[in-house]
């Protein structure tokens, strides 16, 4: 609900800040010009999502669907399933989904078991002021290096979903190379820390790696911008400015990264330092409020500022991560509570907020 209120004020502010024509303005011009084909009014640059159906084909499809619906309503060929057939199909679908997620569940359980006996054991060992052997530190550097490469690939992998594989392979494949370069720089930095014996000794040694990650996001955004400008059709004019395209493709990543750093270096240490359960409950309940404004901005950009670059059916990718990561941290904080009633209270609070958001949407 708070996101919708903030989004309403943001939309009202954008009406005064920008005089850009609305989507309906395009429809009016099309009706006035008699359907003249003008390349300037292409909704987005992705040719993969073009609709190649002509008006005659579209009308025939609609007519056939209507005739099929009328035939079913008339009872001549209803094709209605019986109760037992519907139950059988529903049961089969449920069992199929259950068995499909069973292997992934077993893998996650095994992964958590290994994590508890490796990473958490090392953290517990360090917590008691014990030093780790060099062989263990070397293994930790290897694990952190793999993690750094995967995290730096977050931008190009998300771009694959955002633009589609065909469009991405044709125009934006170089973002993979940029991500690997910055991931390699982070690995080199970790190796230097290991050689000089200061790896993972203080929190501020991780700041340069975080800065490299943010720089990689900005560089990947610039690569996407340059390819959009360079590969657009000759008869197509993109009305978005360079800054607007950069904001469009990078806002979610930068906002999510800043939120992650805020949680990592500020909120989570403060949460762990609290001894009273009631105060922990309050911090865990209030912390997700940090995402309200960034989530509203990302949603506003995806709904109203992306139609010429991104297919509307894929614009959800621009907002998918900023709330998912916070929910994960929220559940982690909830799991740290030792009182079952406070644990249930956070679950009820989360469910109530979700219900309130849907009811006031």
C-alpha positions as CSV (number, residue, x, y, z in Angstrom):
1,X,0.0,0.0,0.0
2,X,2.8,2.4,0.8
3,X,4.4,1.6,-2.5
4,X,1.1,2.5,-4.3
5,X,0.8,5.8,-2.4
6,X,4.4,6.7,-3.2
7,X,3.9,5.7,-6.8
8,X,0.8,7.9,-7.1
9,X,2.8,11.0,-6.0
10,X,5.6,10.0,-8.3
11,X,3.2,9.8,-11.2
12,X,1.6,13.1,-10.4
13,X,5.0,14.7,-10.2
14,X,6.0,13.3,-13.5
15,X,3.0,14.9,-15.2
16,X,4.4,18.3,-14.4
17,X,8.0,17.3,-14.9
18,X,7.6,15.8,-18.4
19,X,5.3,16.8,-21.2
20,X,5.9,13.6,-23.2
21,X,2.8,12.4,-25.1
22,X,0.9,9.5,-23.8
23,X,0.2,6.2,-25.5
24,X,-3.2,7.4,-26.4
25,X,-1.6,10.3,-28.4
26,X,-0.2,7.7,-30.8
27,X,-3.6,6.2,-31.4
28,X,-5.1,9.7,-32.2
29,X,-2.4,10.4,-34.7
30,X,-2.8,7.0,-36.3
31,X,-6.6,7.6,-36.7
32,X,-6.0,11.1,-38.1
33,X,-3.4,10.1,-40.6
34,X,-5.5,7.2,-41.9
35,X,-3.2,4.4,-40.8
36,X,0.0,5.8,-42.5
37,X,3.0,3.6,-41.7
38,X,5.6,5.7,-39.9
39,X,8.7,4.1,-38.6
40,X,9.0,6.6,-35.8
41,X,6.1,5.1,-34.0
42,X,7.5,1.7,-33.5
43,X,6.8,0.8,-29.8
44,X,10.2,-0.8,-29.1
45,X,13.4,-1.7,-30.8
46,X,13.2,-5.5,-30.4
47,X,12.3,-7.0,-33.7
48,X,11.9,-10.4,-32.0
49,X,8.6,-9.3,-30.6
50,X,7.1,-7.8,-33.7
51,X,3.5,-8.9,-34.5
52,X,3.5,-10.2,-38.1
53,X,-0.2,-10.9,-38.2
54,X,-2.1,-8.9,-40.8
55,X,-5.5,-7.4,-40.0
56,X,-7.3,-10.1,-42.1
57,X,-5.5,-12.9,-40.2
58,X,-6.2,-11.3,-36.9
59,X,-9.9,-10.9,-37.7
60,X,-10.2,-14.5,-38.8
61,X,-8.6,-15.7,-35.6
62,X,-11.0,-13.6,-33.5
63,X,-14.0,-14.8,-35.6
64,X,-13.0,-18.5,-35.1
65,X,-12.6,-18.1,-31.4
66,X,-16.1,-16.4,-31.1
67,X,-17.7,-19.2,-33.2
68,X,-16.1,-21.8,-30.9
69,X,-17.4,-20.0,-27.8
70,X,-20.9,-19.8,-29.3
71,X,-20.8,-23.5,-30.2
72,X,-19.9,-24.4,-26.6
73,X,-22.6,-22.2,-25.2
74,X,-25.2,-23.7,-27.5
75,X,-24.4,-27.1,-26.3
76,X,-23.9,-28.7,-29.7
77,X,-20.3,-29.5,-28.9
78,X,-19.8,-28.5,-25.3
79,X,-16.8,-30.8,-24.6
80,X,-17.3,-30.2,-20.8
81,X,-15.3,-32.5,-18.6
82,X,-16.8,-34.5,-15.9
83,X,-16.1,-34.0,-12.2
84,X,-13.9,-37.1,-12.0
85,X,-12.0,-36.3,-15.2
86,X,-11.2,-32.8,-13.9
87,X,-10.2,-34.2,-10.5
88,X,-7.9,-36.8,-12.2
89,X,-6.2,-34.1,-14.3
90,X,-5.8,-31.8,-11.3
91,X,-4.3,-34.6,-9.2
92,X,-1.9,-35.6,-11.9
93,X,-0.8,-32.0,-12.4
94,X,-0.2,-31.6,-8.7
95,X,1.8,-34.8,-8.4
96,X,3.8,-33.9,-11.4
97,X,4.8,-30.5,-9.9
98,X,5.6,-32.2,-6.6
99,X,7.9,-34.7,-8.2
100,X,9.4,-32.1,-10.4
101,X,10.6,-30.0,-7.4
102,X,11.7,-33.0,-5.4
103,X,15.2,-33.2,-7.0
104,X,15.8,-29.5,-6.5
105,X,14.7,-29.7,-2.9
106,X,17.1,-32.6,-2.2
107,X,19.9,-30.6,-3.8
108,X,19.2,-27.5,-1.7
109,X,19.1,-29.6,1.5
110,X,22.5,-31.1,0.6
111,X,23.9,-27.7,-0.3
112,X,22.8,-26.3,3.1
113,X,24.3,-29.3,4.9
114,X,27.6,-28.6,3.2
115,X,27.4,-24.9,3.8
116,X,26.7,-25.4,7.5
117,X,29.7,-27.7,7.9
118,X,32.1,-25.5,5.9
119,X,31.3,-21.7,5.7
120,X,29.4,-21.5,9.0
121,X,32.0,-23.6,10.8
122,X,34.8,-21.2,9.6
123,X,32.8,-18.2,10.8
124,X,32.3,-19.9,14.2
125,X,36.0,-20.7,14.4
126,X,36.9,-17.0,13.7
127,X,34.2,-15.8,16.1
128,X,36.3,-17.4,18.9
129,X,39.4,-15.5,17.8
130,X,41.0,-18.5,16.2
131,X,43.0,-18.1,13.1
132,X,42.3,-20.2,10.0
133,X,45.0,-22.3,8.3
134,X,46.3,-21.1,5.0
135,X,44.8,-24.1,3.2
136,X,41.3,-23.1,4.5
137,X,41.8,-19.5,3.5
138,X,42.9,-20.6,0.0
139,X,39.7,-22.6,-0.3
140,X,37.7,-19.6,0.8
141,X,39.3,-17.4,-1.8
142,X,38.4,-19.9,-4.5
143,X,34.8,-20.0,-3.3
144,X,34.6,-16.2,-3.1
145,X,36.1,-15.9,-6.6
146,X,33.5,-18.2,-8.1
147,X,30.8,-16.1,-6.2
148,X,32.3,-12.9,-7.6
149,X,32.1,-14.1,-11.2
150,X,28.5,-15.3,-10.8
151,X,27.5,-12.0,-9.2
152,X,29.2,-10.0,-12.0
153,X,27.3,-12.1,-14.5
154,X,24.0,-10.9,-12.9
155,X,23.6,-8.0,-15.3
156,X,24.2,-9.8,-18.6
157,X,22.1,-12.8,-17.5
158,X,19.2,-10.5,-16.6
159,X,19.6,-8.7,-19.9
160,X,19.1,-12.1,-21.7
161,X,15.7,-12.3,-20.0
162,X,15.0,-8.6,-20.6
163,X,15.7,-8.5,-24.3
164,X,15.4,-12.1,-25.4
165,X,18.2,-14.4,-26.4
166,X,18.1,-13.6,-30.1
167,X,18.2,-9.9,-29.5
168,X,20.9,-10.2,-26.8
169,X,23.1,-12.4,-28.9
170,X,22.8,-10.0,-31.9
171,X,23.5,-6.7,-30.0
172,X,24.5,-7.1,-26.3
173,X,26.7,-10.2,-26.1
174,X,29.7,-8.0,-25.3
175,X,28.3,-7.4,-21.8
176,X,29.4,-10.9,-21.0
177,X,33.0,-10.0,-21.7
178,X,32.7,-6.8,-19.6
179,X,31.3,-8.9,-16.7
180,X,34.1,-11.4,-16.9
181,X,36.7,-8.6,-17.0
182,X,35.4,-7.1,-13.8
183,X,35.0,-10.5,-12.2
184,X,38.6,-11.3,-13.0
185,X,39.7,-8.0,-11.5
186,X,37.9,-8.9,-8.3
187,X,39.6,-12.3,-8.2
188,X,43.0,-10.6,-8.7
189,X,42.2,-8.3,-5.8
190,X,41.3,-11.3,-3.6
191,X,44.6,-13.0,-4.4
192,X,46.6,-9.9,-3.5
193,X,44.8,-9.8,-0.1
194,X,45.6,-13.5,0.4
195,X,49.3,-13.0,-0.5
196,X,49.7,-10.1,2.0
197,X,47.8,-12.0,4.7
198,X,44.9,-9.5,5.2
199,X,42.2,-11.5,3.4
200,X,38.9,-11.3,5.3
201,X,40.5,-9.6,8.3
202,X,38.5,-6.4,8.2
203,X,35.3,-5.4,6.7
204,X,36.7,-2.4,4.7
205,X,38.8,-4.7,2.6
206,X,35.7,-5.7,0.7
207,X,34.8,-2.1,-0.3
208,X,37.1,-2.1,-3.4
209,X,35.4,-5.3,-4.7
210,X,32.0,-3.7,-4.2
211,X,33.2,-0.6,-6.1
212,X,34.4,-2.8,-9.0
213,X,31.0,-4.5,-9.1
214,X,29.1,-1.1,-9.3
215,X,31.6,0.1,-12.0
216,X,30.9,-3.1,-14.0
217,X,27.2,-2.4,-13.9
218,X,27.7,1.1,-15.2
219,X,30.0,-0.1,-18.0
220,X,27.5,-2.8,-19.0
221,X,24.8,-0.2,-19.1
222,X,27.0,2.0,-21.4
223,X,27.6,-0.9,-23.7
224,X,23.9,-1.6,-24.0
225,X,23.2,2.1,-24.7
226,X,25.9,2.3,-27.4
227,X,24.5,-0.8,-29.1
228,X,21.0,0.5,-29.0
229,X,22.1,3.7,-30.7
230,X,24.3,2.0,-33.2
231,X,22.0,-0.8,-34.3
232,X,18.6,1.0,-34.5
233,X,16.9,1.0,-38.0
234,X,17.5,3.9,-40.3
235,X,13.8,4.8,-40.4
236,X,13.4,4.6,-36.6
237,X,13.9,7.5,-34.2
238,X,14.4,6.7,-30.5
239,X,13.0,9.6,-28.5
240,X,14.7,8.5,-25.3
241,X,17.9,10.4,-24.3
242,X,21.1,8.7,-23.4
243,X,20.6,9.4,-19.7
244,X,17.1,8.0,-19.8
245,X,18.3,4.7,-21.4
246,X,21.1,4.4,-18.8
247,X,18.6,4.9,-16.0
248,X,16.2,2.4,-17.5
249,X,18.7,-0.5,-17.7
250,X,20.7,0.2,-14.6
251,X,18.3,1.6,-11.9
252,X,17.3,-1.8,-10.6
253,X,20.9,-3.1,-10.4
254,X,22.3,0.0,-8.7
255,X,19.4,0.3,-6.3
256,X,19.5,-3.3,-5.4
257,X,23.3,-3.2,-4.9
258,X,23.1,-0.1,-2.7
259,X,20.4,-1.7,-0.6
260,X,22.4,-4.9,-0.3
261,X,25.5,-3.0,0.9
262,X,23.3,-1.1,3.4
263,X,22.0,-4.4,4.8
264,X,25.4,-6.0,4.7
265,X,27.4,-3.3,6.4
266,X,24.8,-1.5,8.6
267,X,21.5,-3.2,9.3
268,X,22.6,-6.9,9.6
269,X,25.5,-6.1,12.0
270,X,23.2,-3.9,14.0
271,X,20.5,-6.6,14.1
272,X,23.1,-9.2,15.3
273,X,24.3,-6.9,18.0
274,X,20.9,-6.5,19.6
275,X,20.3,-8.8,22.5
276,X,16.6,-8.3,23.3
277,X,14.2,-10.2,21.1
278,X,11.6,-7.4,21.0
279,X,14.1,-5.0,19.5
280,X,15.1,-7.5,17.0
281,X,11.5,-7.9,16.0
282,X,11.1,-4.2,15.5
283,X,14.3,-4.0,13.3
284,X,13.2,-6.9,11.2
285,X,9.7,-5.4,10.7
286,X,11.0,-1.9,9.8
287,X,14.0,-2.8,7.6
288,X,11.9,-3.7,4.5
289,X,10.6,-0.2,4.4
290,X,13.9,0.9,2.8
291,X,12.8,-0.7,-0.4
292,X,9.5,1.3,-0.8
293,X,10.9,4.3,-2.7
294,X,13.4,2.3,-4.9
295,X,10.7,-0.2,-5.7
296,X,8.3,2.5,-6.7
297,X,10.9,4.2,-8.9
298,X,11.7,0.9,-10.7
299,X,8.0,0.1,-11.1
300,X,7.4,3.6,-12.5
301,X,10.2,3.3,-15.0
302,X,9.1,-0.2,-16.1
303,X,5.5,0.9,-16.6
304,X,5.8,4.3,-18.2
305,X,9.4,4.9,-19.3
306,X,10.5,1.7,-21.1
307,X,8.1,1.0,-24.0
308,X,10.5,2.1,-26.8
309,X,13.4,-0.1,-25.6
310,X,11.8,-3.1,-23.8
311,X,9.0,-5.3,-24.8
312,X,6.1,-4.6,-22.5
313,X,5.7,-8.3,-21.8
314,X,9.2,-8.4,-20.4
315,X,9.3,-5.2,-18.5
316,X,8.7,-7.0,-15.2
317,X,12.4,-8.0,-15.3
318,X,13.2,-4.3,-14.4
319,X,11.6,-4.8,-11.0
320,X,11.9,-8.5,-10.2
321,X,14.9,-8.5,-7.9
322,X,14.7,-5.4,-5.8
323,X,12.0,-6.9,-3.6
324,X,13.0,-10.5,-3.8
325,X,16.3,-9.9,-2.1
326,X,14.8,-7.9,0.7
327,X,12.2,-10.7,1.3
328,X,15.1,-13.2,1.6
329,X,16.9,-11.0,4.2
330,X,13.6,-10.5,6.0
331,X,13.1,-14.2,6.3
332,X,16.7,-14.7,7.4
333,X,16.1,-12.2,10.2
334,X,12.9,-13.9,11.1
335,X,14.7,-17.2,11.4
336,X,17.2,-15.7,13.9
337,X,14.4,-15.0,16.4
338,X,14.3,-17.5,19.3
339,X,10.8,-16.7,20.4
340,X,8.2,-18.7,18.5
341,X,5.5,-16.0,19.1
342,X,7.7,-13.3,17.6
343,X,8.4,-15.6,14.7
344,X,4.7,-16.1,14.1
345,X,4.2,-12.4,14.5
346,X,6.6,-11.5,11.7
347,X,4.8,-14.1,9.5
348,X,1.4,-12.6,10.3
349,X,2.8,-9.1,9.8
350,X,4.2,-10.0,6.3
351,X,0.9,-11.6,5.3
352,X,-1.2,-8.7,6.5
353,X,1.0,-6.2,4.6
354,X,0.7,-8.3,1.4
355,X,-3.1,-8.6,1.8
356,X,-3.3,-4.8,2.4
357,X,-1.3,-4.1,-0.7
358,X,-3.5,-6.3,-2.8
359,X,-6.7,-4.9,-1.3
360,X,-5.7,-1.3,-2.0
361,X,-4.1,-1.9,-5.4
